[in-house]
Amino acid sequence: VQLQASGGGLVQPGGSLRLSCAASGRTISTYLMGWFRRAPGKEREFVAAINWSGDSTYYADSVKGRFTISRDNAKNTVYLQMSNLTPEDTAVYYCAASTYYRSSYTYRHTPQYDYWGQGTQVTVSS
């Protein structure tokens, strides 16, 4: 499966962006999907995840209440709506797909995921 993340850009503090992750090559309708980010000089960190049906979502504490993950299985796409952005949200954002459950890891852990998109840059600055 190929994942294409898009929607990043430059936004002022307090602004909003919606990231999209379009999948091709295979349906993602049964996969756990996640968003991660890597800020300059930091390791990749978990942002949000969503189960196959969309009725369970998970968030990092740092984005809870500001970000919303969703999916449209008919469009083979996952979204990340980001609001009230701060400079600390500046990072490259990656979407990821987990094609099967790995019991040793949770949705927060990168080894849970076996396909990754190329990333989209989000810069929050005035």
N, C-alpha and C positions, 0 to 999 in steps of 0.2 A: 504494500500500500504506500502511496506517495501522499505526503502532507504538505500543503502549501499555506503558510501563514501570511496574512496581509492585514492592512489597516493601521499599521503603526505610523508614527509621524511626530511632529513637534506640537506640543500643546502647552498652554499656560497653566500654572498651578490653579487648581479648582476646576479645570476643564474635564472633558470626557472624550473617550475614544472607544470604538468598538473594533475588536480584533476578530478576524475570521480565520478559520482553519478548514480549508477545503480538501477533502480526501478524494483520491482517484485510484483506480486499479483494483479496488475491492471495496465492498460495503463495510462501513464502520458501525453499522447499526447494532452489533452485539458487543462492541468493544467499550471498555473503560477508556475515557479520554481525559487528558490532563493538559494544563498549561503550567509552564515553568518559566522562570526568568533568570537572567544572569546580568547583574550589574557590574560596572567596571571594577576590576580588582576583587571581585567576590565569586564564590562558587554558585553554580546553578541551584536555584531554590524553588520549592513547590509554591504554586500560586493557587490553583483550583483544579478540581476534578469533578467528573460527572459520570454516573453509571450509564449502562447501555440504554435504559429507558428514559433517562432524564429526571426520574423522580427522587434521586439521591444526589446531592451536591455537597462538596467539601471545599473548605477554604482555609488558607493560611490566616492566622490571626491578624496579620498586618493588612490584609485586604478585606477582611470580613465587614460587611455592611457597605462597602464601596464598590466591589466587583461582583458581577453576576455571570456565572457560566451557564450556557444553555446549548442545546443541540437541535438540529433539524435532520432527522435521519433520512427523510425523503430527499433532502438536498445533499446528504453526505457531508455535512458541515457542522462544525462546532464554533461557538462564539464566546467571546469574553467581553462583556460590557464593563468598561472601567469609568468610574465617576469620581469626582472630588480628588483628582490626581494631585500628587505632591512630587517634589523633586526626587524623593526617595523611591519613587516608582520608575525612575529612569533605568532602563535595562533593555536587553534584547529578549523578546518573548518568544518562547517555543511551544508549539503544540506537540502532543505525543499520544500515541495509541498503544494500548495494552491488549494484545490479541488473545491472551489467556492469563488466568489468575496465577500469580506466583505467591505461594503461601508465605514465603520468607519475607515478603515486603508488603508494605501498605501502599495506598494510592499516593502517598507523599514521597515515595522513594523512586529515584530515577530507574533503578533496575527492574521496576515493575513494568516498564514500558519498553517496547521493542521497535517502535517506529517513531521517528522524530522529523519534524519539519525543519526548515532552514533558518527560521527565526525572523522576526520583524522588530525593527528598532522603535522604541518608544522613548521620547525625550520630553521631560517636563521641565520647562524653564520659562522664565519671564524675559 
